[in-house]
Amino acid sequence: MKLDTERFRLNRYNPETDLLEHQAMYQSEAVRLPLGWIDPPDLSLMTRLYVDRAERWEAHTPGSGTFTIRWKDSGRLAGIILLKALPFGDDSFSEHIEIGWHLAEPDWGKGVATEAASKVMAYGFEQLELPAVWAIATTDNYRSHRVMERIGLRFTEETDRYYGETGVLYGLLREEYYSADSEPV
């Protein structure tokens, strides 16, 4: 699967070519803290999170997983987009499919998350025929809250059902995405 936006190429995550560059993003404390990570992840953790779990995500929802965001002009990794089953705190999966993003700090404030997430959300609704798309962020991650709103998600609730911590849950139902009152994102 390959998706293009105006500025980015979005490809399925390939650990052979993406893992080290992806791991380097988390050297920044600012990137790690919204994820609740104190220390940068080692390669073993990165493999468990983005390779091993991706197989489980794909089994749960075929076509889902981790996608890289690369600048078309340079090929540099700007971040990743996740489209996957939303986990409960014990790492079992809910029926909800989550969209999420982790960006390299130099690419913050450039519309990367909004552009890439809009394209992946469209893929989820149009290709995977998802009934809804959800996103969750910590209550103080206002940058992600704004991205969620810009891509058309609506605040649903504050909850502690997912990831074992309190966050704000946003969502968009398929019929809302295709509603006559608004254009698809």
MDTraj code that builds the backbone (N, CA, C; nanometers):
import mdtraj as md
import numpy as np

residues = "MET LYS LEU ASP THR GLU ARG PHE ARG LEU ASN ARG TYR ASN PRO GLU THR ASP LEU LEU GLU HIS GLN ALA MET TYR GLN SER GLU ALA VAL ARG LEU PRO LEU GLY TRP ILE ASP PRO PRO ASP LEU SER LEU MET THR ARG LEU TYR VAL ASP ARG ALA GLU ARG TRP GLU ALA HIS THR PRO GLY SER GLY THR PHE THR ILE ARG TRP LYS ASP SER GLY ARG LEU ALA GLY ILE ILE LEU LEU LYS ALA LEU PRO PHE GLY ASP ASP SER PHE SER GLU HIS ILE GLU ILE GLY TRP HIS LEU ALA GLU PRO ASP TRP GLY LYS GLY VAL ALA THR GLU ALA ALA SER LYS VAL MET ALA TYR GLY PHE GLU GLN LEU GLU LEU PRO ALA VAL TRP ALA ILE ALA THR THR ASP ASN TYR ARG SER HIS ARG VAL MET GLU ARG ILE GLY LEU ARG PHE THR GLU GLU THR ASP ARG TYR TYR GLY GLU THR GLY VAL LEU TYR GLY LEU LEU ARG GLU GLU TYR TYR SER ALA ASP SER GLU PRO VAL".split()
xyz = np.array([
    [0.0841, -0.1174, 0.0000],
    [0.0000, 0.0000, 0.0000],
    [0.0879, 0.1226, 0.0000],
    [0.0573, 0.2146, -0.0891],
    [0.1298, 0.3395, -0.0969],
    [0.0275, 0.4497, -0.1181],
    [0.0348, 0.5518, -0.0351],
    [-0.0539, 0.6664, -0.0478],
    [0.0324, 0.7907, -0.0630],
    [-0.0065, 0.8808, -0.1487],
    [0.0656, 1.0061, -0.1648],
    [-0.0254, 1.1220, -0.1279],
    [0.0341, 1.2227, -0.0665],
    [-0.0328, 1.3504, -0.0454],
    [0.0446, 1.4525, -0.1282],
    [0.0116, 1.5767, -0.1157],
    [0.0830, 1.6794, -0.1912],
    [0.2326, 1.6786, -0.1596],
    [0.2669, 1.6623, -0.0303],
    [0.4080, 1.6722, 0.0097],
    [0.4720, 1.5413, 0.0549],
    [0.3908, 1.4359, 0.0773],
    [0.4427, 1.3158, 0.1420],
    [0.4105, 1.1871, 0.0679],
    [0.4971, 1.0897, 0.0898],
    [0.4719, 0.9517, 0.0506],
    [0.4449, 0.8748, 0.1796],
    [0.3343, 0.8029, 0.1810],
    [0.2951, 0.7220, 0.2966],
    [0.3033, 0.5763, 0.2539],
    [0.3933, 0.5031, 0.3164],
    [0.4146, 0.3627, 0.2810],
    [0.3991, 0.2750, 0.4032],
    [0.3662, 0.1502, 0.3783],
    [0.3628, 0.0529, 0.4874],
    [0.5019, 0.0460, 0.5491],
    [0.5058, 0.0397, 0.6807],
    [0.6303, 0.0365, 0.7577],
    [0.7140, -0.0845, 0.7177],
    [0.8419, -0.0614, 0.6885],
    [0.9357, -0.1673, 0.6540],
    [1.0501, -0.1619, 0.7544],
    [1.0572, -0.2554, 0.8481],
    [1.1603, -0.2483, 0.9516],
    [1.3028, -0.2460, 0.8959],
    [1.3249, -0.3095, 0.7815],
    [1.4603, -0.3124, 0.7246],
    [1.5084, -0.1744, 0.6831],
    [1.4172, -0.0898, 0.6394],
    [1.4574, 0.0437, 0.5936],
    [1.4127, 0.1552, 0.6874],
    [1.3177, 0.1307, 0.7744],
    [1.2581, 0.2377, 0.8548],
    [1.2947, 0.2366, 1.0029],
    [1.3284, 0.1222, 1.0571],
    [1.3401, 0.1075, 1.2026],
    [1.4425, 0.2011, 1.2666],
    [1.5622, 0.2087, 1.2129],
    [1.6655, 0.2925, 1.2751],
    [1.6318, 0.4414, 1.2666],
    [1.5834, 0.4843, 1.1516],
    [1.5460, 0.6251, 1.1357],
    [1.4266, 0.6584, 1.2255],
    [1.3341, 0.5663, 1.2354],
    [1.2185, 0.5840, 1.3233],
    [1.2641, 0.5924, 1.4690],
    [1.3516, 0.5021, 1.5108],
    [1.4011, 0.5030, 1.6489],
    [1.4683, 0.6367, 1.6821],
    [1.5381, 0.6947, 1.5867],
    [1.6085, 0.8211, 1.6097],
    [1.5126, 0.9343, 1.6470],
    [1.3873, 0.9290, 1.6009],
    [1.2878, 1.0322, 1.6372],
    [1.2707, 1.0417, 1.7881],
    [1.2810, 0.9286, 1.8570],
    [1.2522, 0.9231, 1.9995],
    [1.3712, 0.9618, 2.0866],
    [1.4796, 1.0077, 2.0250],
    [1.5888, 1.0647, 2.1034],
    [1.5439, 1.1969, 2.1633],
    [1.4467, 1.2602, 2.1006],
    [1.3912, 1.3862, 2.1501],
    [1.2945, 1.3602, 2.2650],
    [1.3234, 1.4192, 2.3784],
    [1.2353, 1.4052, 2.4944],
    [1.0957, 1.4601, 2.4641],
    [1.0900, 1.5665, 2.3848],
    [0.9607, 1.6268, 2.3499],
    [0.8725, 1.5299, 2.2719],
    [0.9327, 1.4439, 2.1907],
    [0.8571, 1.3435, 2.1152],
    [0.8113, 1.2312, 2.2077],
    [0.8967, 1.1924, 2.3024],
    [0.8654, 1.0793, 2.3910],
    [0.7615, 1.1116, 2.4975],
    [0.7665, 1.2297, 2.5543],
    [0.6827, 1.2577, 2.6712],
    [0.5323, 1.2417, 2.6474],
    [0.4764, 1.2875, 2.5349],
    [0.3326, 1.2642, 2.5141],
    [0.2961, 1.1155, 2.5072],
    [0.3962, 1.0302, 2.4821],
    [0.3744, 0.8859, 2.4760],
    [0.3960, 0.8204, 2.6123],
    [0.4409, 0.8988, 2.7094],
    [0.4674, 0.8451, 2.8423],
    [0.5999, 0.7714, 2.8521],
    [0.6905, 0.7968, 2.7576],
    [0.8196, 0.7295, 2.7563],
    [0.9243, 0.8199, 2.8198],
    [0.9889, 0.7718, 2.9249],
    [1.0950, 0.8476, 2.9903],
    [1.2241, 0.8381, 2.9086],
    [1.2616, 0.7162, 2.8734],
    [1.3869, 0.6910, 2.8022],
    [1.3596, 0.6573, 2.6563],
    [1.4568, 0.6839, 2.5691],
    [1.4406, 0.6424, 2.4291],
    [1.4281, 0.4903, 2.4206],
    [1.3436, 0.4397, 2.3320],
    [1.3281, 0.2943, 2.3186],
    [1.4491, 0.2315, 2.2509],
    [1.4838, 0.1110, 2.2956],
    [1.5910, 0.0368, 2.2285],
    [1.5305, -0.0379, 2.1092],
    [1.6165, -0.1004, 2.0295],
    [1.5687, -0.1688, 1.9083],
    [1.4746, -0.2845, 1.9405],
    [1.4953, -0.3498, 2.0528],
    [1.4074, -0.4601, 2.0924],
    [1.2649, -0.4096, 2.1154],
    [1.2519, -0.2995, 2.1885],
    [1.1193, -0.2415, 2.2132],
    [1.0579, -0.1917, 2.0831],
    [1.1369, -0.1267, 2.0000],
    [1.0854, -0.0772, 1.8715],
    [1.0316, -0.1931, 1.7876],
    [1.1026, -0.3043, 1.7877],
    [1.0577, -0.4213, 1.7110],
    [0.9274, -0.4758, 1.7682],
    [0.9175, -0.4850, 1.8999],
    [0.7928, -0.5336, 1.9607],
    [0.6767, -0.4410, 1.9279],
    [0.7000, -0.3089, 1.9378],
    [0.5913, -0.2126, 1.9178],
    [0.5470, -0.1991, 1.7731],
    [0.6414, -0.1961, 1.6796],
    [0.6067, -0.1590, 1.5427],
    [0.6197, -0.2704, 1.4403],
    [0.6719, -0.3847, 1.4807],
    [0.6807, -0.4981, 1.3893],
    [0.5925, -0.6112, 1.4412],
    [0.6187, -0.6583, 1.5621],
    [0.5410, -0.7692, 1.6177],
    [0.3939, -0.7320, 1.6369],
    [0.3691, -0.6158, 1.6948],
    [0.2291, -0.5741, 1.7138],
    [0.1596, -0.5499, 1.5811],
    [0.2336, -0.5020, 1.4829],
    [0.1734, -0.4762, 1.3520],
    [0.1131, -0.6023, 1.2929],
    [0.1758, -0.7156, 1.3190],
    [0.1187, -0.8425, 1.2720],
    [-0.0152, -0.8691, 1.3396],
    [-0.0248, -0.8385, 1.4692],
    [-0.1517, -0.8557, 1.5408],
    [-0.2568, -0.7562, 1.4901],
    [-0.2141, -0.6328, 1.4633],
    [-0.3086, -0.5332, 1.4108],
    [-0.3632, -0.5782, 1.2761],
    [-0.2758, -0.6262, 1.1901],
    [-0.3164, -0.6724, 1.0572],
    [-0.4126, -0.7903, 1.0680],
    [-0.3872, -0.8812, 1.1624],
    [-0.4770, -0.9950, 1.1825],
    [-0.6133, -0.9479, 1.2332],
    [-0.6152, -0.8472, 1.3187],
    [-0.7397, -0.7921, 1.3735],
    [-0.8185, -0.7180, 1.2660],
    [-0.7499, -0.6334, 1.1899],
    [-0.8128, -0.5517, 1.0861],
    [-0.7211, -0.5516, 0.9642],
    [-0.7455, -0.6395, 0.8675],
    [-0.6605, -0.6439, 0.7488],
    [-0.6503, -0.5061, 0.6824],
    [-0.5273, -0.4705, 0.6481],
    [-0.5013, -0.3406, 0.5858],
    [-0.4560, -0.2344, 0.6842],
    [-0.4696, -0.2623, 0.8135],
    [-0.4266, -0.1648, 0.9136],
    [-0.2784, -0.1827, 0.9429],
    [-0.2235, -0.0953, 1.0262],
    [-0.0834, -0.1086, 1.0640],
    [-0.0147, 0.0240, 1.0809],
    [0.1164, 0.0216, 1.0612],
    [0.2010, 0.1400, 1.0737],
    [0.2445, 0.1829, 0.9348],
    [0.2412, 0.3130, 0.9104],
    [0.2789, 0.3700, 0.7820],
    [0.3802, 0.4812, 0.8048],
    [0.4830, 0.4863, 0.7228],
    [0.5810, 0.5936, 0.7336],
    [0.5318, 0.7164, 0.6588],
    [0.5751, 0.8315, 0.7079],
    [0.5499, 0.9595, 0.6413],
    [0.6868, 1.0101, 0.5961],
    [0.7091, 1.0144, 0.4652],
    [0.8368, 1.0622, 0.4130],
    [0.8132, 1.1811, 0.3201],
    [0.8982, 1.2812, 0.3354],
    [0.8936, 1.3973, 0.2475],
    [0.9234, 1.3513, 0.1051],
    [0.8402, 1.3917, 0.0097],
    [0.8637, 1.3546, -0.1298],
    [0.9955, 1.4111, -0.1813],
    [1.0269, 1.5356, -0.1445],
    [1.1445, 1.6007, -0.2022],
    [1.2770, 1.5432, -0.1522],
    [1.2824, 1.4973, -0.0273],
    [1.4094, 1.4487, 0.0283],
    [1.4079, 1.3012, 0.0672],
    [1.2894, 1.2444, 0.0849],
    [1.2794, 1.1065, 0.1320],
    [1.2999, 1.0917, 0.2821],
    [1.3227, 1.2039, 0.3500],
    [1.3470, 1.2000, 0.4943],
    [1.2204, 1.1628, 0.5695],
    [1.2375, 1.0815, 0.6749],
    [1.1247, 1.0407, 0.7588],
    [1.0766, 1.1591, 0.8426],
    [0.9489, 1.1937, 0.8268],
    [0.8877, 1.2995, 0.9075],
    [0.8133, 1.2401, 1.0259],
    [0.7791, 1.1115, 1.0175],
    [0.7070, 1.0473, 1.1271],
    [0.6386, 0.9210, 1.0806],
    [0.5484, 0.8753, 1.1656],
    [0.4683, 0.7567, 1.1335],
    [0.3222, 0.7863, 1.1609],
    [0.2371, 0.7130, 1.0915],
    [0.0929, 0.7154, 1.1145],
    [0.0521, 0.5733, 1.1491],
    [-0.0302, 0.5603, 1.2507],
    [-0.0825, 0.4308, 1.2925],
    [-0.2317, 0.4266, 1.2611],
    [-0.2775, 0.3179, 1.2051],
    [-0.4197, 0.2905, 1.1867],
    [-0.4366, 0.1483, 1.2358],
    [-0.4936, 0.1327, 1.3555],
    [-0.4867, 0.0040, 1.4231],
    [-0.5947, -0.0086, 1.5286],
    [-0.6096, -0.1292, 1.5776],
    [-0.7055, -0.1532, 1.6859],
    [-0.6612, -0.0778, 1.8112],
    [-0.7538, -0.0082, 1.8721],
    [-0.7271, 0.0683, 1.9944],
    [-0.7144, -0.0285, 2.1119],
    [-0.5999, -0.0281, 2.1806],
    [-0.5795, -0.1265, 2.2878],
    [-0.6367, -0.0809, 2.4214],
    [-0.6831, -0.1777, 2.4972],
    [-0.7167, -0.1518, 2.6359],
    [-0.5850, -0.1448, 2.7135],
    [-0.5883, -0.1143, 2.8401],
    [-0.4681, -0.1028, 2.9201],
    [-0.3879, -0.2303, 2.9303],
    [-0.4506, -0.3451, 2.9098],
    [-0.3796, -0.4732, 2.9213],
    [-0.3265, -0.5222, 2.7868],
    [-0.3311, -0.4391, 2.6849],
    [-0.2824, -0.4707, 2.5509],
    [-0.3756, -0.5621, 2.4714],
    [-0.4945, -0.5924, 2.5236],
    [-0.5951, -0.6569, 2.4392],
    [-0.6609, -0.5462, 2.3565],
    [-0.7252, -0.5844, 2.2484],
    [-0.7784, -0.4858, 2.1554],
    [-0.9280, -0.4634, 2.1731],
    [-0.9681, -0.3389, 2.1561],
    [-1.1099, -0.3056, 2.1492],
    [-1.1564, -0.3242, 2.0049],
    [-1.2836, -0.3001, 1.9812],
    [-1.3356, -0.3067, 1.8442],
    [-1.3089, -0.1768, 1.7681],
    [-1.2672, -0.0715, 1.8377],
    [-1.2417, 0.0587, 1.7748],
    [-1.1080, 0.0602, 1.7011],
    [-1.1068, 0.1277, 1.5869],
    [-0.9841, 0.1459, 1.5101],
    [-0.9369, 0.2896, 1.5317],
    [-0.8118, 0.2987, 1.5717],
    [-0.7505, 0.4261, 1.6092],
    [-0.6572, 0.4754, 1.4999],
    [-0.6575, 0.6067, 1.4801],
    [-0.5549, 0.6713, 1.3994],
    [-0.4681, 0.7509, 1.4961],
    [-0.3383, 0.7441, 1.4745],
    [-0.2459, 0.8175, 1.5604],
    [-0.1202, 0.8520, 1.4836],
    [-0.0395, 0.9414, 1.5383],
    [0.0798, 0.9889, 1.4687],
    [0.1891, 1.0191, 1.5697],
    [0.3101, 0.9940, 1.5270],
    [0.4307, 1.0319, 1.6004],
    [0.5165, 1.1048, 1.4986],
    [0.5537, 1.2269, 1.5284],
    [0.6318, 1.3064, 1.4333],
    [0.7687, 1.3400, 1.4879],
    [0.8654, 1.3498, 1.3969],
    [0.9979, 1.3995, 1.4326],
    [0.9833, 1.5468, 1.4715],
    [1.0493, 1.5851, 1.5777],
    [1.0332, 1.7216, 1.6295],
    [1.0601, 1.8316, 1.5264],
    [1.1592, 1.8180, 1.4371],
    [1.1801, 1.9254, 1.3383],
    [1.0608, 1.9482, 1.2456],
    [0.9686, 1.8519, 1.2406],
    [0.8543, 1.8629, 1.1500],
    [0.7259, 1.9088, 1.2189],
    [0.7333, 1.9407, 1.3459],
    [0.6161, 1.9916, 1.4176],
    [0.5778, 2.1290, 1.3625],
    [0.4488, 2.1566, 1.3625],
    [0.3993, 2.2880, 1.3222],
    [0.3999, 2.3126, 1.1724],
    [0.4167, 2.2080, 1.0926],
    [0.4220, 2.2226, 0.9469],
    [0.3036, 2.1574, 0.8771],
    [0.2039, 2.1139, 0.9534],
    [0.0864, 2.0506, 0.8942],
    [0.1076, 1.9058, 0.8533],
    [0.2174, 1.8455, 0.8952],
    [0.2492, 1.7079, 0.8569],
    [0.1415, 1.6117, 0.9060],
    [0.1108, 1.6177, 1.0353],
    [0.0130, 1.5244, 1.0929],
    [-0.1232, 1.5403, 1.0263],
    [-0.1664, 1.6629, 1.0061],
    [-0.2974, 1.6869, 0.9459],
    [-0.3041, 1.6312, 0.8044],
    [-0.2032, 1.6585, 0.7238],
    [-0.2024, 1.6129, 0.5849],
    [-0.1971, 1.4605, 0.5758],
    [-0.1075, 1.4008, 0.6532],
    [-0.0914, 1.2548, 0.6475],
    [-0.2114, 1.1833, 0.7098],
    [-0.2586, 1.2309, 0.8236],
    [-0.3714, 1.1656, 0.8911],
    [-0.4988, 1.1767, 0.8072],
    [-0.5192, 1.2868, 0.7391],
    [-0.6364, 1.3007, 0.6517],
    [-0.6360, 1.1939, 0.5433],
    [-0.5184, 1.1701, 0.4857],
    [-0.5067, 1.0710, 0.3787],
    [-0.5276, 0.9290, 0.4321],
    [-0.4692, 0.8986, 0.5463],
    [-0.4832, 0.7646, 0.6037],
    [-0.6260, 0.7421, 0.6529],
    [-0.6889, 0.8457, 0.7074],
    [-0.8282, 0.8314, 0.7503],
    [-0.9178, 0.8041, 0.6281],
    [-0.8937, 0.8749, 0.5189],
    [-0.9699, 0.8492, 0.3958],
    [-0.9490, 0.7048, 0.3497],
    [-0.8258, 0.6565, 0.3553],
    [-0.7962, 0.5169, 0.3220],
    [-0.8775, 0.4223, 0.4117],
    [-0.8837, 0.4521, 0.5400],
    [-0.9590, 0.3687, 0.6336],
    [-1.1066, 0.3617, 0.5999],
    [-1.1652, 0.4756, 0.5673],
    [-1.3081, 0.4766, 0.5339],
    [-1.3342, 0.4222, 0.3939],
    [-1.2546, 0.4647, 0.2964],
    [-1.2834, 0.4330, 0.1568],
    [-1.2340, 0.2947, 0.1142],
    [-1.1182, 0.2531, 0.1613],
    [-1.0627, 0.1240, 0.1203],
    [-1.0953, 0.0117, 0.2195],
    [-1.0798, 0.0414, 0.3487],
    [-1.1046, -0.0612, 0.4507],
    [-1.2504, -0.0652, 0.4955],
    [-1.3280, 0.0365, 0.4566],
    [-1.4697, 0.0476, 0.4909],
    [-1.4925, 0.0386, 0.6415],
    [-1.4081, 0.1105, 0.7172],
    [-1.4216, 0.1125, 0.8628],
    [-1.5529, 0.1786, 0.9033],
    [-1.6179, 0.1308, 1.0083],
    [-1.7418, 0.1942, 1.0544],
    [-1.7167, 0.3258, 1.1266],
    [-1.5962, 0.3446, 1.1807],
    [-1.5605, 0.4672, 1.2514],
    [-1.4084, 0.4716, 1.2646],
    [-1.3579, 0.5899, 1.2872],
    [-1.2162, 0.6090, 1.3177],
    [-1.2093, 0.6888, 1.4465],
    [-1.1198, 0.6469, 1.5346],
    [-1.1041, 0.7075, 1.6666],
    [-0.9612, 0.7548, 1.6851],
    [-0.9421, 0.8501, 1.7746],
    [-0.8077, 0.8940, 1.8131],
    [-0.8119, 0.9282, 1.9607],
    [-0.7008, 0.9049, 2.0276],
    [-0.6915, 0.9350, 2.1692],
    [-0.5570, 1.0003, 2.1966],
    [-0.5578, 1.0942, 2.2891],
    [-0.4347, 1.1615, 2.3306],
    [-0.4475, 1.1944, 2.4784],
    [-0.3336, 1.2157, 2.5418],
    [-0.3380, 1.2580, 2.6814],
    [-0.4124, 1.3905, 2.6899],
    [-0.4666, 1.4172, 2.8058],
    [-0.5509, 1.5357, 2.8222],
    [-0.4762, 1.6656, 2.7965],
    [-0.3450, 1.6660, 2.8139],
    [-0.2682, 1.7894, 2.7947],
    [-0.1946, 1.7954, 2.6607],
    [-0.2197, 1.7031, 2.5695],
    [-0.1543, 1.7028, 2.4387],
    [-0.2392, 1.7838, 2.3403],
    [-0.2353, 1.9145, 2.3587],
    [-0.3222, 2.0036, 2.2821],
    [-0.2887, 2.0054, 2.1332],
    [-0.1640, 1.9812, 2.0972],
    [-0.1282, 1.9758, 1.9549],
    [-0.2058, 1.8627, 1.8858],
    [-0.2098, 1.7451, 1.9502],
    [-0.2850, 1.6335, 1.8910],
    [-0.4343, 1.6605, 1.8914],
    [-0.4855, 1.7257, 1.9955],
    [-0.6288, 1.7589, 1.9978],
    [-0.6632, 1.8443, 1.8755],
    [-0.5776, 1.9423, 1.8448],
    [-0.6047, 2.0301, 1.7296],
    [-0.5995, 1.9516, 1.5976],
    [-0.5044, 1.8595, 1.5859],
    [-0.4978, 1.7776, 1.4640],
    [-0.6256, 1.6949, 1.4517],
    [-0.6689, 1.6335, 1.5618],
    [-0.7914, 1.5529, 1.5579],
    [-0.9084, 1.6359, 1.5079],
    [-0.9192, 1.7585, 1.5553],
    [-1.0293, 1.8456, 1.5120],
    [-1.0136, 1.8851, 1.3656],
    [-0.8907, 1.9151, 1.3225],
    [-0.8682, 1.9560, 1.1833],
    [-0.9019, 1.8448, 1.0843],
    [-0.8837, 1.7187, 1.1246],
    [-0.9154, 1.6095, 1.0301],
    [-1.0612, 1.5649, 1.0403],
    [-1.1393, 1.6350, 1.1217],
    [-1.2831, 1.6089, 1.1261],
    [-1.3313, 1.5234, 1.2412],
    [-1.2409, 1.4793, 1.3283],
    [-1.2846, 1.4013, 1.4448],
    [-1.3491, 1.4954, 1.5462],
    [-1.4405, 1.4389, 1.6237],
    [-1.5129, 1.5189, 1.7244],
    [-1.4877, 1.4619, 1.8632],
    [-1.4748, 1.5517, 1.9594],
    [-1.4552, 1.5092, 2.0979],
    [-1.5716, 1.4189, 2.1389],
    [-1.5385, 1.3054, 2.1995],
    [-1.6391, 1.2105, 2.2453],
    [-1.6448, 1.2067, 2.3966],
    [-1.5289, 1.1847, 2.4595],
    [-1.5262, 1.1748, 2.6050],
    [-1.3841, 1.1735, 2.6572],
    [-1.3718, 1.1964, 2.7850],
    [-1.2473, 1.1699, 2.8562],
    [-1.2630, 1.0307, 2.9156],
    [-1.1620, 0.9446, 2.8960],
    [-1.1761, 0.8052, 2.9364],
    [-1.0432, 0.7475, 2.9824],
    [-1.0522, 0.6448, 3.0644],
    [-0.9316, 0.5713, 3.1055],
    [-0.9369, 0.4253, 3.0569],
    [-1.0236, 0.3967, 2.9596],
    [-1.0379, 0.2587, 2.9092],
    [-0.9210, 0.2120, 2.8240],
    [-0.8475, 0.3034, 2.7632],
    [-0.7446, 0.2666, 2.6670],
    [-0.6059, 0.3044, 2.7183],
    [-0.5103, 0.2213, 2.6873],
    [-0.3700, 0.2443, 2.7212],
    [-0.3430, 0.2501, 2.8717],
    [-0.4425, 0.2263, 2.9554],
    [-0.4205, 0.2260, 3.0994],
    [-0.4005, 0.3634, 3.1598],
    [-0.4415, 0.4680, 3.0897],
    [-0.4305, 0.6034, 3.1433],
    [-0.5444, 0.6895, 3.0894],
    [-0.5666, 0.8014, 3.1523],
    [-0.6747, 0.8907, 3.1101],
    [-0.6338, 0.9683, 2.9856],
    [-0.7259, 0.9744, 2.8926],
    [-0.7034, 1.0502, 2.7700],
    [-0.8345, 1.1040, 2.7173],
    [-0.8250, 1.1866, 2.6151],
    [-0.9448, 1.2372, 2.5490],
    [-0.9642, 1.1586, 2.4198],
    [-1.0847, 1.1109, 2.4007],
    [-1.1201, 1.0282, 2.2856],
    [-1.2001, 1.1122, 2.1872],
    [-1.1565, 1.1108, 2.0628],
    [-1.2268, 1.1774, 1.9533],
    [-1.2666, 1.0692, 1.8536],
    [-1.3726, 1.0939, 1.7762],
    [-1.4135, 0.9949, 1.6782],
    [-1.4926, 1.0549, 1.5646],
    [-1.5055, 0.9760, 1.4601],
    [-1.5860, 1.0116, 1.3444],
    [-1.6461, 0.8839, 1.2889],
    [-1.7778, 0.8814, 1.2767],
    [-1.8472, 0.7670, 1.2194],
    [-1.8433, 0.7737, 1.0674],
    [-1.8485, 0.6584, 1.0059],
    [-1.8448, 0.6486, 0.8601],
    [-1.9531, 0.7349, 0.7955],
    [-2.0755, 0.7283, 0.8488],
    [-2.1833, 0.8072, 0.7884],
    [-2.1602, 0.9568, 0.8040],
    [-2.0904, 0.9977, 0.9091],
    [-2.0558, 1.1396, 0.9249],
    [-1.9513, 1.1798, 0.8207],
    [-1.8553, 1.0916, 0.7975],
    [-1.7519, 1.1174, 0.6975],
    [-1.8147, 1.1395, 0.5599],
    [-1.9160, 1.0598, 0.5281],
    [-1.9810, 1.0677, 0.3982],
    [-2.1077, 1.1512, 0.3983],
    [-2.1349, 1.2232, 0.5049],
    [-2.2621, 1.2955, 0.5139],
    [-2.2757, 1.3980, 0.4008],
    [-2.3986, 1.4224, 0.3627],
    [-2.4271, 1.5181, 0.2565],
    [-2.3923, 1.6600, 0.2982],
    [-2.3847, 1.6839, 0.4290],
    [-2.3568, 1.8174, 0.4781],
    [-2.2091, 1.8542, 0.4711],
    [-2.1223, 1.7555, 0.4541],
    [-1.9790, 1.7877, 0.4503],
    [-1.9091, 1.7011, 0.3480],
    [-1.8022, 1.7558, 0.2947],
    [-1.7199, 1.6828, 0.1994],
    [-1.6333, 1.5824, 0.2770],
    [-1.6013, 1.4692, 0.2167],
    [-1.5046, 1.3802, 0.2814],
    [-1.3737, 1.4546, 0.3049],
    [-1.3089, 1.4201, 0.4128],
    [-1.1856, 1.4886, 0.4519],
    [-1.0767, 1.4558, 0.3542],
])
top = md.Topology()
chain = top.add_chain()
for i, resn in enumerate(residues, 1):
    res = top.add_residue(resn, chain, resSeq=i)
    for name in ("N", "CA", "C"):
        top.add_atom(name, md.element.get_by_symbol(name[0]), res)
traj = md.Trajectory(xyz[None], top)
